[in-house]
Structures are given as structure tokens and as C-alpha cells.
């Protein structure tokens, strides 16, 4: 049995608890552990302990075991699967169709809803992880688990949210709830994202709708090189007329007699196809706004071309919009690794933001449903904009590591319900004790924001 269980069941004074008291009670803990307790099972750290029924779903891909294959995910992750690398439970080579089950965790809500522990033990010292992306991958054939053969691996370009060089690759030992360091690694630009960005950036001008010549408006005759204005390509017989704003050519007739060295057109309003015309001479300048116009057959021919161009433009713009959506989903970086066994993996580093402090902590709740069932409450410590996420049991008395000038909040979920309790940054800071040997009593308040999915948690965090 853990010390926090004894502290709770004895109902000692909440606001005067000190380290001296906890050490004294440790003797009681040792004696009680021999008797066994459900409380110990509820509060001990688990590798995976989700508080929600709905967590991040797996994506399932069917491939042939005897063939090389590549799986590409929307966020930019790629899995390169060599032929013949899978074995069954008896170590025999697997043939035929197999299913790969893959899911990734990036947002704070996804990580929290996964229930995966983010605590790393090193030399018997606990560290809080900050992730650059976490994933889980498994394999089956006809519903039966398969494995990756010894000496074989799946190569992976993992889409990552961070480019910090300090991140390393870890695998989760689910039996012992322990992350195991595998290797260091560095981030590279996500090739899929860069390709999408390049395709979106390709020049594709919206065609200009022809305007009918207006005999009441003056004409300024200029030659335009359509190479500089591809939106005007294909139109013949263009006449440039005063658009009605800026300097009126009819009130400045001297411009027709002056020798101009250059004439420059700049799109001023693509919605109305209005351009700015700038004329430059040896000693004089003139600028105004103009429309390109057409007469008679030239106008009719141009309108037919315009409709065809708009059809092509709209089709291309639809593709561009889909690619813009893909860019939003695609992470900026990727990290190369290889997967030698199925399970939960993570690109992580220890929390290294500012000057970390520690405080003994105890969780309590204004909602009696939470307070009376603290061992059934999942409490999430969220800091540094969601980069630092640590799950606790509501009955635990952990030693929290935090950075005072980084925003920190606590979110609690009562298992089996959608009810939440929260404590914002100001409430967190005000609960801290000047005497580091005293327990900080964090009392969470009921929230009107229910939580059953990772999206709910992300929304809740954004409001704290």
C-alpha cells in the first residue's frame, strides 16, 4: 500500500499536514500493506489508465505480409514495411493479409484521453515527460496478435510537433509502467508538408472577367505585356478606361501630349478588376485607376474564354483548398526511427522549462461526488501550454514539479462520468506553501464543461 492511501483513510487534518506527519504514518503504511487493499490498486501508477470510454481510435491498414508496403498518414507519418517480417505467437512466419493498427497522440487532449503515463524514472528519480508526439502500433491476423520477427523492423518517418534536439525515442514497458530509453534522434522538415506547401504556392492567377466598353468614359491607350499579367492572357482588343476613382484623365488632358518613359499596371482590386496605372516621364508623373474593357465581338469572345478559365480555376482552387486543410493536419517536422516491436512509443524529453520547483500535493474537490470517491478520480497536471502532462489518481499525494512563471492548471475527471473539476493557474499558485515541507492543498472547483473525448479536454484546457 502507498502512503497516500493511508493519509486519506485516516482523514488527518488537511491544511496542517507536514512531511513529519507523513513520515510517521509510513510505519502504519508498512504494517497495513500486508493486509492488502483495493486502495493500493487504485492509486498505483499504471502504464495505461484512461478515464474516458472514448479515446483516440486506431486506424487499421490491411497489407500482405509477403510484400513490401508503405503506409502514409495524413499528418505526414510514413511506415515502410518490408516483406516477411511478421511472425505468429509461436514464432512462425506469417503469410497472407495482416492488419496494422496505428494511432498517434499529439494534442494535450489526445495524450490525456489515452491515459498513458508520462512519468519517467531515471536512477530512482521521477521526471515529467514533455512529448513531441506519441504513437501506438500493433499487428493482428484474423484477430490474433502477431509480432515483428527478431532482427527485423519497420522503418518509420514519424510526424513530430517539435524540432528540439533534446527529444529522444522511448518505448513503454506496460508490465512495469516504465518508459525505456531507446535512442537519441533529431528532427527534420516534414517532406510531405513541404511538398504540399510548394504545390499551394504555385502561381495560378484568377482570370479577370471582361468588362464591356463604356463609350462615356475616356480611353488611355497603353500596350500591356500579358506575360506580366497572365490574368489577361487570351483577351484581344483591350481598351483601358478611367475607373472613376483617382485622377480624372479628362481633367488632365496634358497627359495625352506628354512623352512617357514607362507605364506600370498594378492590380488594385481583383474583385472588380480595377488596376492602378502609373505613368512616369522625364519630369512628370501621373497615376489613376483603370479598367480593361472590350468592344463587340472581342467582348463576346473574351466572355467565352473567361467562363472556360473560371471552370479550370475553380477546379484547381478546390484542390488547393484541400491541400491547405492537409497542411493544417500535417506536422512541421518528422523523426526517423525503426520499430522492432509493437507497442507504445514516444519522442520525449524531461521537462526543462525555466527553474523547476517542487511541492507536496494533495487533491480535494468542492463537488462531493468527487470528494467522496477520490480514488476514482483522474487528475491531470497540465503546464507549459499543454507540453507537460502528468496524470495522477485523486487520492494520491504526489510531489509535483512545476515552473512558477509557466501557466499551470489541474483538470479532474470522475471515472464513469463526463463531470469535470478544474483549478486555474491563479488557484494553483495560491495553494502553494512557503514551507516546502507542507502539503499544498489543491481544491478543484466543478466545471460546467463536460468531457468524454480528447476534443472536450483540448477545449477545456484552452479556457483555463
Residue, then its C-alpha position, 0 to 999 in steps of 0.5 A: x500500500x502507498x502512503x497516500x492511501x493511508x493519509x486519506x483513510x485516516x482523514x488527518x487534518x488537511x491544511x496542517x499536514x507536514x512531511x513529519x506527519x507523513x513520515x510517521x504514518x509510513x510505519x502504519x503504511x508498512x504494517x497495513x500493506x500486508x493486509x492488502x487493499x483495493x486502495x493500493x490498486x487504485x492509486x498505483x501508477x499504471x502504464x495505461x489508465x484512461x478515464x474516458x470510454x472514448x479515446x483516440x481510435x486506431x486506424x487499421x491498414x490491411x497489407x500482405x505480409x509477403x510484400x513490401x508496403x508503405x503506409x502514409x498518414x495524413x499528418x505526414x507519418x510514413x511506415x515502410x514495411x518490408x516483406x516477411x517480417x511478421x511472425x505468429x505467437x509461436x514464432x512462425x512466419x506469417x503469410x497472407x493479409x495482416x492488419x496494422x493498427x496505428x494511432x498517434x497522440x499529439x494534442x494535450x487532449x489526445x495524450x490525456x484521453x489515452x491515459x498513458x503515463x508520462x512519468x519517467x524514472x531515471x536512477x530512482x528519480x521521477x521526471x515529467x515527460x514533455x512529448x513531441x508526439x506519441x504513437x501506438x502500433x500493433x499487428x493482428x491476423x484474423x484477430x490474433x496478435x502477431x509480432x515483428x520477427x527478431x532482427x527485423x523492423x519497420x522503418x518509420x518517418x514519424x510526424x513530430x510537433x517539435x524540432x528540439x534536439x533534446x527529444x529522444x525515442x522511448x518505448x513503454x514497458x506496460x508490465x512495469x509502467x516504465x518508459x525505456x530509453x531507446x535512442x537519441x534522434x533529431x528532427x527534420x522538415x516534414x517532406x510531405x508538408x513541404x511538398x504540399x506547401x510548394x504545390x499551394x504556392x504555385x502561381x495560378x492567377x484568377x482570370x479577370x472577367x471582361x468588362x464591356x466598353x463604356x463609350x462615356x468614359x475616356x480611353x488611355x491607350x497603353x500596350x500591356x505585356x500579358x506575360x506580366x499579367x497572365x490574368x489577361x492572357x487570351x483577351x484581344x482588343x483591350x481598351x483601358x478606361x478611367x475607373x472613376x476613382x483617382x485622377x480624372x484623365x479628362x481633367x488632365x488632358x496634358x497627359x495625352x501630349x506628354x512623352x512617357x518613359x514607362x507605364x506600370x499596371x498594378x492590380x488594385x482590386x481583383x474583385x472588380x478588376x480595377x488596376x492602378x496605372x502609373x505613368x512616369x516621364x522625364x519630369x512628370x508623373x501621373x497615376x489613376x485607376x483603370x479598367x480593361x474593357x472590350x468592344x463587340x465581338x472581342x467582348x463576346x469572345x473574351x466572355x467565352x474564354x473567361x467562363x472556360x478559365x473560371x471552370x479550370x480555376x475553380x477546379x484547381x482552387x478546390x484542390x488547393x483548398x484541400x491541400x491547405x486543410x492537409x497542411x493544417x493536419x500535417x506536422x512541421x517536422x518528422x523523426x526517423x526511427x525503426x520499430x522492432x516491436x509493437x507497442x507504445x512509443x514516444x519522442x520525449x524529453x524531461x521537462x526543462x522549462x525555466x527553474x523547476x520547483x517542487x511541492x507536496x500535493x494533495x487533491x480535494x474537490x468542492x463537488x462531493x461526488x468527487x470528494x467522496x470517491x477520490x480514488x476514482x478520480x483522474x487528475x491531470x497536471x497540465x503546464x507549459x501550454x499543454x507540453x507537460x502532462x502528468x496524470x495522477x489518481x485523486x487520492x494520491x499525494x504526489x510531489x509535483x514539479x512545476x515552473x512558477x512563471x509557466x501557466x499551470x492548471x489541474x483538470x479532474x475527471x470522475x471515472x464513469x462520468x463526463x463531470x469535470x473539476x478544474x483549478x486555474x493557474x491563479x488557484x494553483x499558485x495560491x495553494x502553494x506553501x512557503x514551507x516546502x515541507x507542507x502539503x499544498x492543498x489543491x481544491x478543484x472547483x466543478x466545471x460546467x464543461x463536460x468531457x468524454x473525448x480528447x476534443x472536450x479536454x483540448x477545449x477545456x484546457x484552452x479556457x483555463 
